Amino acid sequence: MPATSADRPHARRAAVASMVGAVFEWYDFYLYGLATALVFNKIFFATLDPTTGQLAAFGTYAVGFVARPLGAVLAGQIADRHGRRRVLVLSLVTMGVVTTLVGALPTYRQVGAAAPTALVILRLIQGVAAGAEQGGAAVFMVEHSGARRRGRWGSLATSGAGLGLLFASTAFFLLQRFASSSEILAGGWRIPFLISPVLILVGLVIRVTVPEPEVFERTQHGNRARSNVFVDLLRHHKRRLALGVGLRISQTTASYFYTVFSVYYIGVVLGKTSSVGAASVAVSSALSLLSAPFWGMMSDRSGRRRWYLFGAIGSALYMAPFFLLVDTRSPVLIGLGVVCGLNLFHDAMSAPQPAWLSELFPTAVRGSGVGMSYQIGAVLGGGILPLVGVFLLMAGSGRPWLIVAYFVALSMVTVTAACLAPETGAQALEPLETVRG
């Protein structure tokens, strides 16, 4: 059923609160990824040779993903027993504090090994916060939406992440445009990190004003009486959890391939030091404000599976043409390659994803189920992609075809999950309360 007129203001407020918070939180998280691809190997691993230093930097990047399932477990327990909004507030504050501290860290040349050690610790905490945020924002937004609008409203979580990426990539683009490499390494890289507190404060003020979803409040009393929601999820809903993880793998691999690894490949391997990679990601992020809602609305009209399969299969087939485009070293073709990969194929998966994952799980375990689907999938896909990509590039003597094969294999996992998962588009959330599987 469509949302009633009384429901729509809550849906809009929830969408704004979730999206604004997501913008600022993912600004922080993507900022780290871009800094890893461009400067952290020279700042925190200065004594290593360039290739080893880049591997070490991408290793700290992957550490954040390892911590994300822990954030999902903790956040799911809180969200399913005590409320969705509490999780969103905690994750936002934690991410803002950690990002500010990263911007204030001394370098390796200043304090030695203590610098990369502190970086790893902060990245772990950042991963916990991101693990709490992603599933929490998706569930909060979807539960406030009417049955025929969940794809559209849920897609705003993708738009929020895209806008956060836009801010982060634009920040590095401007740094590279107006500051020399020596100025960036001398301290200019800190500026985007140190403005995080202002952004987080704005998101926090907006988030605390939105009420809990009605569908959650109807089950809240029973949820508080349960001691461990996570155990319930693994005992009664493990098949749906496996499907949710499978749905995530290709999407998150595509996301971090284009937003992190391609920036490294374009800037370091191809030698395009004029910030072409960051600019291409920024343009794609801006376009996602249109492409994500489009794909979300399409999934409301004709189902989640059809467009998800389009994105997963298209991503696999497109990987080889992408490298052919960027290897031309033409800024226009590089930009076209990134935009097609992200806005056409990636967004066809990421936009319906919040709705489809939320519809897989009953309300009593939805926060935990969606959060774990997001974060286990993120670890298996995007979290290790930059690190694996560098290894495969080295193994392929600088040619990317092993990366293409790796990406195709992961995409087939998502294609299988999309074929096996139930089609849930336009179905009310309430009948799912008794579903087991």
QUIRATA-V850031 format. One record per run of one state. SS is the DSSP state (A for helix, B for strand, O for the rest). FROM is the first residue (numbers start at 0). TO is the last residue. Records with the same first field share a line. If there is no record, write none. Layout:
# QUIRATA-V850031
SS->FROM-TO, FROM-TO
This chain:
# QUIRATA-V850031
O->0-3, 43-48, 82-82, 103-106, 111-111, 143-148, 178-179, 186-186, 194-194, 207-212, 217-218, 225-227, 236-236, 269-274, 302-302, 326-329, 360-361, 395-399, 420-428, 434-436
A->4-42, 49-81, 83-102, 107-110, 112-142, 149-177, 180-185, 187-193, 195-206, 213-216, 219-224, 228-235, 237-268, 275-301, 303-325, 330-359, 362-394, 400-419, 429-433
